[in-house]
Amino acid sequence: MSKVFTAYFGIALLLAAIGCKPSGGDSMGSMTNNSSASTMPAGMTYTCTMHPEVASDKPGKCPKCGMELVVKK
């Protein structure tokens, strides 16, 4: 019973580690940790709903969680 539990636990850890990797491409690209809109060029600013410190001047995915960036209001 202990070996079965250990095997399942190991598989769960492996899957969790694979799922936590950032998506492909440029991990930070034009992203910045500065939430100040004054550093962004004129126009729209995109941000992550879960990580408001992430900001971009173009749409894309959050480098922290992979969610789509939305227009900052």
PyMOL Python script that loads the backbone (N, CA, C, O; Angstrom):
from pymol import cmd

cmd.read_pdbstr("""\
ATOM      1  N   MET A   1       0.837  -1.197   0.000  1.00  0.00           N
ATOM      2  CA  MET A   1       0.000   0.000   0.000  1.00  0.00           C
ATOM      3  C   MET A   1       0.877   1.254   0.000  1.00  0.00           C
ATOM      4  O   MET A   1       0.559   2.234  -0.674  1.00  0.00           O
ATOM      5  N   SER A   2       1.968   1.225   0.747  1.00  0.00           N
ATOM      6  CA  SER A   2       2.857   2.369   0.841  1.00  0.00           C
ATOM      7  C   SER A   2       3.517   2.679  -0.507  1.00  0.00           C
ATOM      8  O   SER A   2       3.699   3.847  -0.852  1.00  0.00           O
ATOM      9  N   LYS A   3       3.872   1.645  -1.267  1.00  0.00           N
ATOM     10  CA  LYS A   3       4.509   1.865  -2.570  1.00  0.00           C
ATOM     11  C   LYS A   3       3.530   2.491  -3.558  1.00  0.00           C
ATOM     12  O   LYS A   3       3.916   3.330  -4.372  1.00  0.00           O
ATOM     13  N   VAL A   4       2.267   2.083  -3.488  1.00  0.00           N
ATOM     14  CA  VAL A   4       1.253   2.635  -4.381  1.00  0.00           C
ATOM     15  C   VAL A   4       1.054   4.112  -4.062  1.00  0.00           C
ATOM     16  O   VAL A   4       0.986   4.938  -4.973  1.00  0.00           O
ATOM     17  N   PHE A   5       0.959   4.450  -2.790  1.00  0.00           N
ATOM     18  CA  PHE A   5       0.795   5.844  -2.380  1.00  0.00           C
ATOM     19  C   PHE A   5       1.989   6.671  -2.836  1.00  0.00           C
ATOM     20  O   PHE A   5       1.817   7.776  -3.352  1.00  0.00           O
ATOM     21  N   THR A   6       3.181   6.155  -2.652  1.00  0.00           N
ATOM     22  CA  THR A   6       4.395   6.862  -3.047  1.00  0.00           C
ATOM     23  C   THR A   6       4.408   7.095  -4.560  1.00  0.00           C
ATOM     24  O   THR A   6       4.797   8.170  -5.019  1.00  0.00           O
ATOM     25  N   ALA A   7       3.988   6.099  -5.329  1.00  0.00           N
ATOM     26  CA  ALA A   7       3.958   6.232  -6.785  1.00  0.00           C
ATOM     27  C   ALA A   7       2.958   7.317  -7.203  1.00  0.00           C
ATOM     28  O   ALA A   7       3.277   8.174  -8.027  1.00  0.00           O
ATOM     29  N   TYR A   8       1.751   7.277  -6.634  1.00  0.00           N
ATOM     30  CA  TYR A   8       0.746   8.289  -6.963  1.00  0.00           C
ATOM     31  C   TYR A   8       1.198   9.688  -6.533  1.00  0.00           C
ATOM     32  O   TYR A   8       0.970  10.657  -7.256  1.00  0.00           O
ATOM     33  N   PHE A   9       1.820   9.797  -5.392  1.00  0.00           N
ATOM     34  CA  PHE A   9       2.311  11.085  -4.903  1.00  0.00           C
ATOM     35  C   PHE A   9       3.401  11.625  -5.825  1.00  0.00           C
ATOM     36  O   PHE A   9       3.432  12.820  -6.120  1.00  0.00           O
ATOM     37  N   GLY A  10       4.286  10.752  -6.275  1.00  0.00           N
ATOM     38  CA  GLY A  10       5.350  11.163  -7.195  1.00  0.00           C
ATOM     39  C   GLY A  10       4.794  11.640  -8.526  1.00  0.00           C
ATOM     40  O   GLY A  10       5.277  12.626  -9.083  1.00  0.00           O
ATOM     41  N   ILE A  11       3.788  10.954  -9.040  1.00  0.00           N
ATOM     42  CA  ILE A  11       3.163  11.361 -10.296  1.00  0.00           C
ATOM     43  C   ILE A  11       2.469  12.706 -10.122  1.00  0.00           C
ATOM     44  O   ILE A  11       2.550  13.563 -11.002  1.00  0.00           O
ATOM     45  N   ALA A  12       1.786  12.897  -8.995  1.00  0.00           N
ATOM     46  CA  ALA A  12       1.099  14.164  -8.731  1.00  0.00           C
ATOM     47  C   ALA A  12       2.109  15.310  -8.666  1.00  0.00           C
ATOM     48  O   ALA A  12       1.857  16.382  -9.216  1.00  0.00           O
ATOM     49  N   LEU A  13       3.237  15.103  -8.008  1.00  0.00           N
ATOM     50  CA  LEU A  13       4.271  16.147  -7.942  1.00  0.00           C
ATOM     51  C   LEU A  13       4.832  16.458  -9.320  1.00  0.00           C
ATOM     52  O   LEU A  13       5.066  17.621  -9.649  1.00  0.00           O
ATOM     53  N   LEU A  14       5.047  15.429 -10.122  1.00  0.00           N
ATOM     54  CA  LEU A  14       5.572  15.631 -11.473  1.00  0.00           C
ATOM     55  C   LEU A  14       4.593  16.444 -12.310  1.00  0.00           C
ATOM     56  O   LEU A  14       4.998  17.381 -12.998  1.00  0.00           O
ATOM     57  N   LEU A  15       3.318  16.097 -12.258  1.00  0.00           N
ATOM     58  CA  LEU A  15       2.317  16.833 -13.021  1.00  0.00           C
ATOM     59  C   LEU A  15       2.202  18.276 -12.539  1.00  0.00           C
ATOM     60  O   LEU A  15       2.023  19.185 -13.349  1.00  0.00           O
ATOM     61  N   ALA A  16       2.303  18.493 -11.234  1.00  0.00           N
ATOM     62  CA  ALA A  16       2.244  19.860 -10.703  1.00  0.00           C
ATOM     63  C   ALA A  16       3.443  20.670 -11.187  1.00  0.00           C
ATOM     64  O   ALA A  16       3.301  21.846 -11.522  1.00  0.00           O
ATOM     65  N   ALA A  17       4.612  20.057 -11.225  1.00  0.00           N
ATOM     66  CA  ALA A  17       5.815  20.760 -11.675  1.00  0.00           C
ATOM     67  C   ALA A  17       5.721  21.104 -13.158  1.00  0.00           C
ATOM     68  O   ALA A  17       6.138  22.188 -13.567  1.00  0.00           O
ATOM     69  N   ILE A  18       5.187  20.207 -13.956  1.00  0.00           N
ATOM     70  CA  ILE A  18       5.035  20.463 -15.390  1.00  0.00           C
ATOM     71  C   ILE A  18       4.022  21.567 -15.614  1.00  0.00           C
ATOM     72  O   ILE A  18       4.219  22.417 -16.483  1.00  0.00           O
ATOM     73  N   GLY A  19       2.942  21.573 -14.850  1.00  0.00           N
ATOM     74  CA  GLY A  19       1.898  22.576 -15.005  1.00  0.00           C
ATOM     75  C   GLY A  19       2.323  23.965 -14.573  1.00  0.00           C
ATOM     76  O   GLY A  19       1.703  24.946 -14.983  1.00  0.00           O
ATOM     77  N   CYS A  20       3.352  24.079 -13.763  1.00  0.00           N
ATOM     78  CA  CYS A  20       3.792  25.379 -13.257  1.00  0.00           C
ATOM     79  C   CYS A  20       4.819  26.053 -14.141  1.00  0.00           C
ATOM     80  O   CYS A  20       5.205  27.190 -13.870  1.00  0.00           O
ATOM     81  N   LYS A  21       5.272  25.386 -15.192  1.00  0.00           N
ATOM     82  CA  LYS A  21       6.253  25.995 -16.082  1.00  0.00           C
ATOM     83  C   LYS A  21       5.608  27.130 -16.856  1.00  0.00           C
ATOM     84  O   LYS A  21       4.446  27.021 -17.248  1.00  0.00           O
ATOM     85  N   PRO A  22       6.345  28.234 -17.089  1.00  0.00           N
ATOM     86  CA  PRO A  22       5.794  29.315 -17.906  1.00  0.00           C
ATOM     87  C   PRO A  22       5.599  28.833 -19.334  1.00  0.00           C
ATOM     88  O   PRO A  22       6.311  27.939 -19.792  1.00  0.00           O
ATOM     89  N   SER A  23       4.642  29.416 -20.037  1.00  0.00           N
ATOM     90  CA  SER A  23       4.378  29.036 -21.416  1.00  0.00           C
ATOM     91  C   SER A  23       5.553  29.447 -22.296  1.00  0.00           C
ATOM     92  O   SER A  23       6.391  30.251 -21.888  1.00  0.00           O
ATOM     93  N   GLY A  24       5.607  28.901 -23.484  1.00  0.00           N
ATOM     94  CA  GLY A  24       6.713  29.167 -24.392  1.00  0.00           C
ATOM     95  C   GLY A  24       6.770  30.617 -24.830  1.00  0.00           C
ATOM     96  O   GLY A  24       5.881  31.411 -24.521  1.00  0.00           O
ATOM     97  N   GLY A  25       7.818  30.947 -25.546  1.00  0.00           N
ATOM     98  CA  GLY A  25       7.983  32.322 -26.027  1.00  0.00           C
ATOM     99  C   GLY A  25       8.787  33.148 -25.047  1.00  0.00           C
ATOM    100  O   GLY A  25       9.354  32.634 -24.083  1.00  0.00           O
ATOM    101  N   ASP A  26       8.821  34.411 -25.312  1.00  0.00           N
ATOM    102  CA  ASP A  26       9.556  35.348 -24.465  1.00  0.00           C
ATOM    103  C   ASP A  26       8.823  35.487 -23.139  1.00  0.00           C
ATOM    104  O   ASP A  26       7.699  35.988 -23.101  1.00  0.00           O
ATOM    105  N   SER A  27       9.450  35.047 -22.050  1.00  0.00           N
ATOM    106  CA  SER A  27       8.743  34.997 -20.765  1.00  0.00           C
ATOM    107  C   SER A  27       8.361  36.379 -20.235  1.00  0.00           C
ATOM    108  O   SER A  27       7.343  36.506 -19.555  1.00  0.00           O
ATOM    109  N   MET A  28       9.135  37.398 -20.522  1.00  0.00           N
ATOM    110  CA  MET A  28       8.776  38.729 -20.026  1.00  0.00           C
ATOM    111  C   MET A  28       8.425  39.668 -21.175  1.00  0.00           C
ATOM    112  O   MET A  28       7.579  40.545 -21.004  1.00  0.00           O
ATOM    113  N   GLY A  29       9.045  39.508 -22.329  1.00  0.00           N
ATOM    114  CA  GLY A  29       8.722  40.334 -23.491  1.00  0.00           C
ATOM    115  C   GLY A  29       8.642  41.799 -23.129  1.00  0.00           C
ATOM    116  O   GLY A  29       9.589  42.369 -22.587  1.00  0.00           O
ATOM    117  N   SER A  30       7.503  42.409 -23.432  1.00  0.00           N
ATOM    118  CA  SER A  30       7.325  43.822 -23.119  1.00  0.00           C
ATOM    119  C   SER A  30       6.653  44.001 -21.768  1.00  0.00           C
ATOM    120  O   SER A  30       6.185  45.091 -21.441  1.00  0.00           O
ATOM    121  N   MET A  31       6.604  42.931 -20.985  1.00  0.00           N
ATOM    122  CA  MET A  31       5.974  43.017 -19.665  1.00  0.00           C
ATOM    123  C   MET A  31       6.896  43.779 -18.719  1.00  0.00           C
ATOM    124  O   MET A  31       8.116  43.797 -18.883  1.00  0.00           O
ATOM    125  N   THR A  32       6.286  44.392 -17.744  1.00  0.00           N
ATOM    126  CA  THR A  32       7.050  45.101 -16.738  1.00  0.00           C
ATOM    127  C   THR A  32       6.367  44.937 -15.404  1.00  0.00           C
ATOM    128  O   THR A  32       5.149  44.769 -15.354  1.00  0.00           O
ATOM    129  N   ASN A  33       7.112  44.981 -14.329  1.00  0.00           N
ATOM    130  CA  ASN A  33       6.530  44.880 -12.996  1.00  0.00           C
ATOM    131  C   ASN A  33       6.093  46.231 -12.464  1.00  0.00           C
ATOM    132  O   ASN A  33       5.545  46.311 -11.365  1.00  0.00           O
ATOM    133  N   ASN A  34       6.322  47.286 -13.216  1.00  0.00           N
ATOM    134  CA  ASN A  34       5.920  48.613 -12.797  1.00  0.00           C
ATOM    135  C   ASN A  34       4.484  48.846 -13.238  1.00  0.00           C
ATOM    136  O   ASN A  34       4.201  48.872 -14.436  1.00  0.00           O
ATOM    137  N   SER A  35       3.576  49.014 -12.289  1.00  0.00           N
ATOM    138  CA  SER A  35       2.166  49.165 -12.637  1.00  0.00           C
ATOM    139  C   SER A  35       1.819  50.587 -13.035  1.00  0.00           C
ATOM    140  O   SER A  35       0.663  50.870 -13.349  1.00  0.00           O
ATOM    141  N   SER A  36       2.776  51.477 -13.030  1.00  0.00           N
ATOM    142  CA  SER A  36       2.525  52.868 -13.386  1.00  0.00           C
ATOM    143  C   SER A  36       2.273  52.987 -14.882  1.00  0.00           C
ATOM    144  O   SER A  36       3.092  52.557 -15.694  1.00  0.00           O
ATOM    145  N   ALA A  37       1.140  53.572 -15.240  1.00  0.00           N
ATOM    146  CA  ALA A  37       0.803  53.734 -16.650  1.00  0.00           C
ATOM    147  C   ALA A  37       1.683  54.790 -17.310  1.00  0.00           C
ATOM    148  O   ALA A  37       1.742  54.846 -18.539  1.00  0.00           O
ATOM    149  N   SER A  38       2.361  55.617 -16.544  1.00  0.00           N
ATOM    150  CA  SER A  38       3.189  56.672 -17.120  1.00  0.00           C
ATOM    151  C   SER A  38       4.386  56.108 -17.878  1.00  0.00           C
ATOM    152  O   SER A  38       4.950  56.808 -18.719  1.00  0.00           O
ATOM    153  N   THR A  39       4.795  54.860 -17.607  1.00  0.00           N
ATOM    154  CA  THR A  39       5.920  54.261 -18.304  1.00  0.00           C
ATOM    155  C   THR A  39       5.488  53.602 -19.604  1.00  0.00           C
ATOM    156  O   THR A  39       6.335  53.214 -20.410  1.00  0.00           O
ATOM    157  N   MET A  40       4.182  53.469 -19.821  1.00  0.00           N
ATOM    158  CA  MET A  40       3.669  52.857 -21.029  1.00  0.00           C
ATOM    159  C   MET A  40       3.455  53.938 -22.095  1.00  0.00           C
ATOM    160  O   MET A  40       3.150  55.085 -21.766  1.00  0.00           O
ATOM    161  N   PRO A  41       3.614  53.576 -23.357  1.00  0.00           N
ATOM    162  CA  PRO A  41       3.335  54.546 -24.408  1.00  0.00           C
ATOM    163  C   PRO A  41       1.846  54.893 -24.432  1.00  0.00           C
ATOM    164  O   PRO A  41       1.021  54.178 -23.863  1.00  0.00           O
ATOM    165  N   ALA A  42       1.517  56.002 -25.100  1.00  0.00           N
ATOM    166  CA  ALA A  42       0.118  56.424 -25.175  1.00  0.00           C
ATOM    167  C   ALA A  42      -0.708  55.325 -25.820  1.00  0.00           C
ATOM    168  O   ALA A  42      -0.238  54.648 -26.735  1.00  0.00           O
ATOM    169  N   GLY A  43      -1.919  55.146 -25.357  1.00  0.00           N
ATOM    170  CA  GLY A  43      -2.791  54.104 -25.885  1.00  0.00           C
ATOM    171  C   GLY A  43      -3.261  53.203 -24.763  1.00  0.00           C
ATOM    172  O   GLY A  43      -3.318  53.610 -23.603  1.00  0.00           O
ATOM    173  N   MET A  44      -3.597  51.979 -25.119  1.00  0.00           N
ATOM    174  CA  MET A  44      -4.133  51.047 -24.139  1.00  0.00           C
ATOM    175  C   MET A  44      -3.024  50.334 -23.368  1.00  0.00           C
ATOM    176  O   MET A  44      -1.934  50.085 -23.885  1.00  0.00           O
ATOM    177  N   THR A  45      -3.338  50.019 -22.133  1.00  0.00           N
ATOM    178  CA  THR A  45      -2.444  49.228 -21.304  1.00  0.00           C
ATOM    179  C   THR A  45      -3.180  47.944 -20.941  1.00  0.00           C
ATOM    180  O   THR A  45      -4.340  47.980 -20.533  1.00  0.00           O
ATOM    181  N   TYR A  46      -2.511  46.828 -21.090  1.00  0.00           N
ATOM    182  CA  TYR A  46      -3.092  45.535 -20.783  1.00  0.00           C
ATOM    183  C   TYR A  46      -2.492  45.017 -19.483  1.00  0.00           C
ATOM    184  O   TYR A  46      -1.305  45.210 -19.219  1.00  0.00           O
ATOM    185  N   THR A  47      -3.323  44.354 -18.666  1.00  0.00           N
ATOM    186  CA  THR A  47      -2.864  43.833 -17.393  1.00  0.00           C
ATOM    187  C   THR A  47      -3.542  42.503 -17.099  1.00  0.00           C
ATOM    188  O   THR A  47      -4.537  42.154 -17.734  1.00  0.00           O
ATOM    189  N   CYS A  48      -3.010  41.774 -16.149  1.00  0.00           N
ATOM    190  CA  CYS A  48      -3.578  40.494 -15.714  1.00  0.00           C
ATOM    191  C   CYS A  48      -4.548  40.750 -14.569  1.00  0.00           C
ATOM    192  O   CYS A  48      -4.257  41.537 -13.668  1.00  0.00           O
ATOM    193  N   THR A  49      -5.690  40.091 -14.604  1.00  0.00           N
ATOM    194  CA  THR A  49      -6.668  40.289 -13.530  1.00  0.00           C
ATOM    195  C   THR A  49      -6.188  39.683 -12.214  1.00  0.00           C
ATOM    196  O   THR A  49      -6.605  40.127 -11.145  1.00  0.00           O
ATOM    197  N   MET A  50      -5.324  38.684 -12.277  1.00  0.00           N
ATOM    198  CA  MET A  50      -4.807  38.056 -11.055  1.00  0.00           C
ATOM    199  C   MET A  50      -3.504  38.690 -10.586  1.00  0.00           C
ATOM    200  O   MET A  50      -3.161  38.592  -9.407  1.00  0.00           O
ATOM    201  N   HIS A  51      -2.780  39.332 -11.479  1.00  0.00           N
ATOM    202  CA  HIS A  51      -1.488  39.953 -11.162  1.00  0.00           C
ATOM    203  C   HIS A  51      -1.468  41.379 -11.712  1.00  0.00           C
ATOM    204  O   HIS A  51      -0.880  41.621 -12.766  1.00  0.00           O
ATOM    205  N   PRO A  52      -2.099  42.323 -11.018  1.00  0.00           N
ATOM    206  CA  PRO A  52      -2.197  43.689 -11.545  1.00  0.00           C
ATOM    207  C   PRO A  52      -0.851  44.397 -11.709  1.00  0.00           C
ATOM    208  O   PRO A  52      -0.784  45.434 -12.369  1.00  0.00           O
ATOM    209  N   GLU A  53       0.207  43.866 -11.129  1.00  0.00           N
ATOM    210  CA  GLU A  53       1.521  44.484 -11.294  1.00  0.00           C
ATOM    211  C   GLU A  53       2.099  44.203 -12.686  1.00  0.00           C
ATOM    212  O   GLU A  53       3.050  44.867 -13.100  1.00  0.00           O
ATOM    213  N   VAL A  54       1.540  43.230 -13.412  1.00  0.00           N
ATOM    214  CA  VAL A  54       1.963  42.916 -14.772  1.00  0.00           C
ATOM    215  C   VAL A  54       1.257  43.873 -15.717  1.00  0.00           C
ATOM    216  O   VAL A  54       0.033  43.996 -15.683  1.00  0.00           O
ATOM    217  N   ALA A  55       2.022  44.547 -16.556  1.00  0.00           N
ATOM    218  CA  ALA A  55       1.446  45.494 -17.507  1.00  0.00           C
ATOM    219  C   ALA A  55       2.146  45.348 -18.852  1.00  0.00           C
ATOM    220  O   ALA A  55       3.335  45.037 -18.917  1.00  0.00           O
ATOM    221  N   SER A  56       1.386  45.578 -19.933  1.00  0.00           N
ATOM    222  CA  SER A  56       1.926  45.467 -21.282  1.00  0.00           C
ATOM    223  C   SER A  56       1.242  46.485 -22.184  1.00  0.00           C
ATOM    224  O   SER A  56       0.117  46.906 -21.914  1.00  0.00           O
ATOM    225  N   ASP A  57       1.920  46.874 -23.248  1.00  0.00           N
ATOM    226  CA  ASP A  57       1.323  47.805 -24.204  1.00  0.00           C
ATOM    227  C   ASP A  57       0.596  47.064 -25.329  1.00  0.00           C
ATOM    228  O   ASP A  57       0.028  47.700 -26.217  1.00  0.00           O
ATOM    229  N   LYS A  58       0.608  45.725 -25.301  1.00  0.00           N
ATOM    230  CA  LYS A  58      -0.106  44.933 -26.300  1.00  0.00           C
ATOM    231  C   LYS A  58      -0.732  43.708 -25.636  1.00  0.00           C
ATOM    232  O   LYS A  58      -0.276  43.279 -24.576  1.00  0.00           O
ATOM    233  N   PRO A  59      -1.768  43.143 -26.250  1.00  0.00           N
ATOM    234  CA  PRO A  59      -2.414  41.970 -25.654  1.00  0.00           C
ATOM    235  C   PRO A  59      -1.470  40.775 -25.652  1.00  0.00           C
ATOM    236  O   PRO A  59      -0.515  40.725 -26.427  1.00  0.00           O
ATOM    237  N   GLY A  60      -1.742  39.831 -24.791  1.00  0.00           N
ATOM    238  CA  GLY A  60      -0.918  38.634 -24.692  1.00  0.00           C
ATOM    239  C   GLY A  60      -1.323  37.833 -23.484  1.00  0.00           C
ATOM    240  O   GLY A  60      -2.464  37.910 -23.030  1.00  0.00           O
ATOM    241  N   LYS A  61      -0.383  37.058 -22.958  1.00  0.00           N
ATOM    242  CA  LYS A  61      -0.634  36.224 -21.794  1.00  0.00           C
ATOM    243  C   LYS A  61       0.242  36.681 -20.633  1.00  0.00           C
ATOM    244  O   LYS A  61       1.351  37.176 -20.833  1.00  0.00           O
ATOM    245  N   CYS A  62      -0.271  36.508 -19.421  1.00  0.00           N
ATOM    246  CA  CYS A  62       0.475  36.845 -18.210  1.00  0.00           C
ATOM    247  C   CYS A  62       1.659  35.889 -18.073  1.00  0.00           C
ATOM    248  O   CYS A  62       1.476  34.677 -18.183  1.00  0.00           O
ATOM    249  N   PRO A  63       2.859  36.399 -17.838  1.00  0.00           N
ATOM    250  CA  PRO A  63       4.017  35.521 -17.684  1.00  0.00           C
ATOM    251  C   PRO A  63       3.989  34.735 -16.381  1.00  0.00           C
ATOM    252  O   PRO A  63       4.723  33.756 -16.241  1.00  0.00           O
ATOM    253  N   LYS A  64       3.168  35.135 -15.434  1.00  0.00           N
ATOM    254  CA  LYS A  64       3.105  34.446 -14.142  1.00  0.00           C
ATOM    255  C   LYS A  64       2.106  33.293 -14.144  1.00  0.00           C
ATOM    256  O   LYS A  64       2.388  32.223 -13.605  1.00  0.00           O
ATOM    257  N   CYS A  65       0.918  33.513 -14.758  1.00  0.00           N
ATOM    258  CA  CYS A  65      -0.125  32.483 -14.672  1.00  0.00           C
ATOM    259  C   CYS A  65      -0.645  32.033 -16.025  1.00  0.00           C
ATOM    260  O   CYS A  65      -1.351  31.027 -16.102  1.00  0.00           O
ATOM    261  N   GLY A  66      -0.318  32.749 -17.097  1.00  0.00           N
ATOM    262  CA  GLY A  66      -0.741  32.339 -18.436  1.00  0.00           C
ATOM    263  C   GLY A  66      -2.124  32.831 -18.831  1.00  0.00           C
ATOM    264  O   GLY A  66      -2.589  32.522 -19.928  1.00  0.00           O
ATOM    265  N   MET A  67      -2.803  33.596 -17.961  1.00  0.00           N
ATOM    266  CA  MET A  67      -4.122  34.125 -18.313  1.00  0.00           C
ATOM    267  C   MET A  67      -3.988  35.228 -19.353  1.00  0.00           C
ATOM    268  O   MET A  67      -2.948  35.879 -19.447  1.00  0.00           O
ATOM    269  N   GLU A  68      -5.042  35.437 -20.133  1.00  0.00           N
ATOM    270  CA  GLU A  68      -5.055  36.510 -21.129  1.00  0.00           C
ATOM    271  C   GLU A  68      -5.018  37.865 -20.424  1.00  0.00           C
ATOM    272  O   GLU A  68      -5.682  38.063 -19.407  1.00  0.00           O
ATOM    273  N   LEU A  69      -4.238  38.793 -20.971  1.00  0.00           N
ATOM    274  CA  LEU A  69      -4.209  40.153 -20.443  1.00  0.00           C
ATOM    275  C   LEU A  69      -5.444  40.905 -20.935  1.00  0.00           C
ATOM    276  O   LEU A  69      -5.891  40.711 -22.065  1.00  0.00           O
ATOM    277  N   VAL A  70      -5.985  41.757 -20.082  1.00  0.00           N
ATOM    278  CA  VAL A  70      -7.172  42.546 -20.425  1.00  0.00           C
ATOM    279  C   VAL A  70      -6.816  44.025 -20.397  1.00  0.00           C
ATOM    280  O   VAL A  70      -5.826  44.424 -19.784  1.00  0.00           O
ATOM    281  N   VAL A  71      -7.637  44.840 -21.071  1.00  0.00           N
ATOM    282  CA  VAL A  71      -7.403  46.281 -21.102  1.00  0.00           C
ATOM    283  C   VAL A  71      -7.590  46.849 -19.699  1.00  0.00           C
ATOM    284  O   VAL A  71      -8.596  46.595 -19.037  1.00  0.00           O
ATOM    285  N   LYS A  72      -6.599  47.623 -19.262  1.00  0.00           N
ATOM    286  CA  LYS A  72      -6.665  48.248 -17.949  1.00  0.00           C
ATOM    287  C   LYS A  72      -7.579  49.470 -18.036  1.00  0.00           C
ATOM    288  O   LYS A  72      -7.447  50.303 -18.932  1.00  0.00           O
ATOM    289  N   LYS A  73      -8.499  49.554 -17.091  1.00  0.00           N
ATOM    290  CA  LYS A  73      -9.462  50.659 -17.106  1.00  0.00           C
ATOM    291  C   LYS A  73      -8.977  51.815 -16.280  1.00  0.00           C
ATOM    292  O   LYS A  73      -9.663  52.833 -16.180  1.00  0.00           O
TER     293      LYS A  73
END
""", "prot")
cmd.dss("prot")
cmd.show_as("cartoon", "prot")
cmd.util.cbc("prot")
cmd.orient("prot")
